[in-house]
């Protein structure tokens, strides 16, 4: 059985696709998500073989979701959308297939064929664009936090938080993704810092240090990363 | 002393003759500088006239012993200069001077030189006034008197200088000096008075007709903005008749009488074809046609008992093309007032300008109609296919509801594909939006609430068709659809301060000022409301980020029913 995650902001669209996939007898729907950010932890937790991904969703599109994923979490991708204007882009993203809603049974059958052939090979590397705004889940909507406002990022058992002058925002993105694609600097196993927002480095006793950000917060710097940070800051 | 008095009397006599002659001739066209007239011809006529007067001045003078002539030659030359400038003054003065030489006598040369000089001096006064006070200025009587008296004194000087024997010259100057200086100065001063007076009367007529034309223009402005045709022409005709007091006023297009107001309206009727040759000529040649009722009569082609006798037909044009005429009529035995004539001449371009403005407005309206089509054609394919997908899904569990949704979708597209009328009622608009909302509610079933609160008294409110749909669609596309949690759309219609306010609100609060080509839908809705209902109405947006976006449509409230 192919394990699939469905991501679409319309409940009926999810139900319809789930019903069609069930009819094939080849796919097990392991989860459904109502928007892109919900999919990030679901992918990590469920490790599906394939994601059936809508393109137009609140704030963060299906394409953008792919740029936010940790490479370890990326499954095969099938886009499912109402209109064919995104088809070219979809194939640039190395998607396995591109389905138009309402989805036809026979067309879906071909998609399953392709998936079966492709599942033996590892997922193709997806194009990874730079992240300029970091999406964070709010109460009712997704907030896009401008990278320039981010002073540092901390990771704890509860999750990853963006630290800005105004406060902290929970994000589903991993430190690794933020380090590699958002240009934030790794200064500690559990911390990233925005070098543009660093005010000063305060050297500590045991070879470690802390940096103070413009808003006066401190971020620990471990010995391992201190040299590189100094170099990056031109010290 | 008696000689002096009789000389003065004779000179004044001559002057009176000039004055009478001038008064009559000054009414002739040659003395009215008008644009478009032949300048050379006017100049020549003036030269002939003033040279005539000046030479007559020699003849009407009194010959004295030795061939000297006590005369009023200075008048013609000086006035010619006042009216026509240095060249005309010089030409008149020298012609009359040459003529004086042919008459002989020992003062002939002095007289010829003096007259030539006087023409030139008059012309220099003209030029000076023109530079100081603008074209067409004439000297006042004091200046005229002073300048002439001075030049006549110089004339006497020429006699003493050029005429021999000197003893005779001195004697002659003693006799003719005072009466000639006085008579010529008085004569020229009188001319100046008369000419100034005539100029004032002409200015008055022009000012009066301009004021009236502007009054008509002000009153017709709003009317012609609605277009030029059978609907607006009667009001225009009535206003022109009120302002001019003309016997009758007609407004036509190029083939048909659009409106006729006043005498003869029993047989001159709106809707009948144009038959008068005057109208035809005005339309064909794009020129003003005037039958004064004296030399040329308006022979009514429709009724032998028609009283109308004089007519002025002024063509109306837009971009140089005649699109109709305005016609002023007077009955027999009533003078066609010159004020009305110049008013008719001035009014046509003013009304034409208004028509041009109306055309422009119309073109703007057409443009928005084109843009409206664009918005309609913008029917989002995502909306269509997502709706169909939703229906396909609902069909699995509830075929009755799926059928309802299909019907809503059909209703929505039927409205969208129809070419809308300019205005629709709020009820029709809400039906259109209602179909859309039903589908969106099905699509976002788990997270969308729609609340509607419409004052039932406003259901017949008229507003531009296709006003609500783009605004509601915006609230979804840019607001509610961007939420990951529950959202609410509210549509309200209420009356406030003489206005009808329709509010479309969403609690996403995601509105951002549109940049570039975005926000086209809202801009067009706003423009259509302003074009169709007035500049003071339209669409306004308020946004509290993260809380709500409210789009308010302001349109005039319908009259409250008693």
Interface residues (C-beta under 8 A of the other chain):
Chain A: X9 X10 X11 X12 X13 X15 X16 X19 X34 X35 X37 X38 X56 X58 X59 X82 X83 X100 X101 X102 X103 X137 X139 X140 X141 X142
Chain B: X381 X382 X384 X385 X386 X388 X389 X390 X392 X393 X394 X396 X442 X443 X444 X445 X446 X481 X482 X483 X484 X485 X486 X487 X508 X510 X546
